[in-house]
Amino acid sequence: MISVEHLTKYYGNFLAVDDISFHIKEGHVYGFLGPNGAGKSTTMNIMTGCLSAASGHVRIDGHDIFEEPDEAKRQIGYLPEHPQLYLNDTPMEYLRFVGEAKGLRGEELDRQVGEVIRKTGIAGVRNRRISNLSKGYRQRVGIAQALLGNPKVIILDEPTVGLDPLQIIEIRDLIKELGRSHTVIFSSHILSEVQAICDQILIISKGKLVAYDTAANLEKQLLAPSEIRLTTDASADELRHILTKVSAISRLRMEKGNSKWTMARISTDRSDIHELSGAIYKAFTTSDKMILEMALKKGTLEDVFIELTESSTGEKTNARKEA
Ligand SMILES: Nc1ncnc2c1ncn2[C@@H]1O[C@H](COP(=O)(O)OP(=O)(O)OP(=O)(O)O)[C@@H](O)[C@H]1O
């Protein structure tokens, strides 16, 4: 449905999109996930024909966005990060205006405007001025205009930014609903949001595509090491000796505890952390030392996201606090 090949974009000397390539199939919800400034909006603006690129190709349903912009754009409905709504218009007037600009006329215009109003749940406010609508309803109007012309692909740039928690839930539900009838791509810097809505996740960091897969596969393939925190009455040397029998350990770090007990962090790269905890219990049974406390921490997608985006930006992302 969409093919992006070796896309590169500079702002002056600054490389904002760095040789990004990916393919998108019909009928799924895709999430562009990345910290602020990662290059999500720039990539979306190029994909929708709003911005040029230094090099690379974007094909929408076989049409090159640079060479056949009209055909390619017909397949896309776009809600930019800062949509230009006409605040003095009502949603009805605004949607009729956008519909006409997309070439709709007469009964077909009436039908489509009615349908997008119904789909986005704005019937109750369709005759109020947009300037009097809440941010959530304005965002719905923005999504409604993207749906006009019945495009195959809907691209939404940070559609939940600035909304209150209830509005966020409503817009997320709407995106999921749209995913039943369209291919939807939306961007966010909030991992939990992308995880909750998307079938596929594209992680973008510092202009590069650093991962592309389902949430479950990302966790499996890029697995952040799982870790066990252990407190024992064994000394550090005794613990090292007991654990020589445990092959699943990839890393062992002693931690400063109180003077009486030894505390350690034990990591594994294996996908099943219980394989490690079981082996540790077993190793202790053949010693005269005790496990006083054992806590398991499984590697999560959040760990993967933070590691991928930190290693390429060198900065802390804000995913953890907002997820
Ligand atoms: N018109 C511009 N001129 C110069 N630099 C720009 C311009 N637009 C974006 N940038 C820079 O390009 C980088 C990528 O920006 P972009 O808006 O694509 O990121 P983003 O992932 O969408 O982040 P955000 O969520 O903050 O919008 C950022 O460092 C940004 O400051």
Ligand as a Chemical Component Dictionary entry (heavy atoms), coordinates in Angstrom:
data_LIG
# 
_chem_comp.id                   LIG 
_chem_comp.type                 NON-POLYMER 
_chem_comp.pdbx_formal_charge   0 
_chem_comp.three_letter_code    LIG 
# 
loop_
_chem_comp_atom.comp_id 
_chem_comp_atom.atom_id 
_chem_comp_atom.alt_atom_id 
_chem_comp_atom.type_symbol 
_chem_comp_atom.charge 
_chem_comp_atom.model_Cartn_x 
_chem_comp_atom.model_Cartn_y 
_chem_comp_atom.model_Cartn_z 
_chem_comp_atom.pdbx_ordinal 
LIG N1  N1  N 0 11.209 23.798 9.289  1  
LIG C1  C1  C 0 12.238 23.350 10.004 2  
LIG N2  N2  N 0 13.437 23.963 9.967  3  
LIG C2  C2  C 0 14.489 23.501 10.678 4  
LIG N3  N3  N 0 14.449 22.396 11.470 5  
LIG C3  C3  C 0 13.280 21.761 11.557 6  
LIG C4  C4  C 0 12.115 22.198 10.837 7  
LIG N4  N4  N 0 11.103 21.337 11.111 8  
LIG C5  C5  C 0 11.602 20.419 11.959 9  
LIG N5  N5  N 0 12.902 20.667 12.232 10 
LIG C6  C6  C 0 13.799 19.866 13.089 11 
LIG O1  O1  O 0 13.842 18.558 12.530 12 
LIG C7  C7  C 0 13.813 17.576 13.572 13 
LIG C8  C8  C 0 12.659 16.646 13.348 14 
LIG O2  O2  O 0 11.464 17.370 13.553 15 
LIG P1  P1  P 0 10.021 16.696 13.466 16 
LIG O3  O3  O 0 9.007  17.771 13.726 17 
LIG O4  O4  O 0 9.912  15.935 12.204 18 
LIG O5  O5  O 0 10.088 15.673 14.685 19 
LIG P2  P2  P 0 8.912  14.914 15.421 20 
LIG O6  O6  O 0 9.408  13.546 15.676 21 
LIG O7  O7  O 0 7.640  15.069 14.683 22 
LIG O8  O8  O 0 8.837  15.667 16.805 23 
LIG P3  P3  P 0 7.618  16.465 17.470 24 
LIG O9  O9  O 0 6.770  15.439 18.092 25 
LIG O10 O10 O 0 8.314  17.322 18.484 26 
LIG O11 O11 O 0 6.938  17.242 16.372 27 
LIG C9  C9  C 0 13.747 18.343 14.879 28 
LIG O12 O12 O 0 15.065 18.447 15.402 29 
LIG C10 C10 C 0 13.226 19.705 14.484 30 
LIG O13 O13 O 0 13.705 20.705 15.343 31 
# 
loop_
_chem_comp_bond.comp_id 
_chem_comp_bond.atom_id_1 
_chem_comp_bond.atom_id_2 
_chem_comp_bond.value_order 
_chem_comp_bond.pdbx_ordinal 
LIG N1  C1  SING 1  
LIG C1  N2  SING 2  
LIG C1  C4  DOUB 3  
LIG N2  C2  DOUB 4  
LIG C2  N3  SING 5  
LIG N3  C3  DOUB 6  
LIG C3  C4  SING 7  
LIG C3  N5  SING 8  
LIG C4  N4  SING 9  
LIG N4  C5  DOUB 10 
LIG C5  N5  SING 11 
LIG N5  C6  SING 12 
LIG C6  O1  SING 13 
LIG C6  C10 SING 14 
LIG O1  C7  SING 15 
LIG C7  C8  SING 16 
LIG C7  C9  SING 17 
LIG C8  O2  SING 18 
LIG O2  P1  SING 19 
LIG P1  O3  DOUB 20 
LIG P1  O4  SING 21 
LIG P1  O5  SING 22 
LIG O5  P2  SING 23 
LIG P2  O6  DOUB 24 
LIG P2  O7  SING 25 
LIG P2  O8  SING 26 
LIG O8  P3  SING 27 
LIG P3  O9  DOUB 28 
LIG P3  O10 SING 29 
LIG P3  O11 SING 30 
LIG C9  O12 SING 31 
LIG C9  C10 SING 32 
LIG C10 O13 SING 33 
# 
